[in-house]
Amino acid sequence: MSIQDDYDGRDIFEALADDFETARLRRERTPGQGGALGGDMTIEALPTVYCGTTFRSALEASWAATLDSLGIVWEYEPETINLPSGLRYLPDFRLPEIGTWLEVKGTGVPRVEKAFEFGEMLACDCPRIRGIRRCSCRWPGGELVLIGNPPRSIDPWSDGYEDYSPYAMHRLVRRHPGFASWKSTRNTRCWLTRCTRCRCATWFDMPRCRACRGPLAGSIGHHSGSSEFEFIRISGIAVDTDDDAGSDA
């Protein structure tokens, strides 16, 4: 059985259909067509199908699955934006219910200037009164623009698995998909939480829920890479089965 047999609610037939379409797209792809992934210019982004949507890379598909696991509604490449600089920009994801945009970038990819300019364009410009911003925007602080990074790898010693046997720990590290990692284009801290009032998952950098606009009193904000939010990895390639019996612990 795949290690992600029930990770996103897809049944086996839908997942197989996605994998077959992914394989077809990759076979028909022209070398160099997909661009580079990460800092290694010899590694190309590979088209990947998830829930019937074709993504430019497996990392983008994985972020879509991770958003689904959080119950966050997403739209993929919804519209092209004209930036103040005159450049055109196509964001990867719009999260319409929480006023947030997500640009997915592999490790070492430097092309984030457009995302940062877009973030400045959408930021709140409400005046400050006695040093406190009195925000009247639809979204607290304005719309967020986030950079979605590759997942943070699991560290068994700091993530609570130090009691595992050496074999189980090695197996866990090899198979674990990691944890969601991001940063804000505002160059300020941005947390992910589940609002205790509306129960929606949302990012925030001001103490108000971006889904219900209510206060986040009692909600726990989790930083980027927190072990609270497991990343959902979509590769488009079948994972080897593991017939080992018994617990990993």
Number of C-alpha atoms within 10 A of each C-alpha: 10 11 14 13 12 10 16 17 12 13 10 11 9 14 18 14 15 20 20 15 18 23 18 13 16 16 10 8 13 9 10 11 11 16 15 17 20 18 12 12 11 11 13 16 20 23 24 28 26 24 14 13 12 18 21 16 24 23 26 30 26 24 24 26 22 22 19 16 17 17 13 17 14 20 14 18 15 12 13 11 14 12 15 11 9 8 10 12 16 15 21 23 24 21 18 14 14 24 18 22 23 25 23 22 21 20 12 12 15 10 9 14 10 18 24 18 18 23 21 19 15 14 18 19 15 13 12 10 8 7 7 8 13 14 15 13 13 12 20 24 22 21 22 28 28 22 20 23 24 23 23 18 17 22 15 15 11 9 11 11 15 13 11 15 12 11 10 15 19 12 12 18 14 11 12 16 20 21 21 26 19 22 19 22 22 16 8 9 13 20 19 21 21 20 24 16 16 13 14 18 20 24 24 23 18 14 15 19 28 28 22 17 15 15 15 21 12 10 16 13 19 16 19 22 21 18 19 14 19 20 25 25 23 24 19 24 12 12 12 9 9 9 7 7 6 6 6 12 13
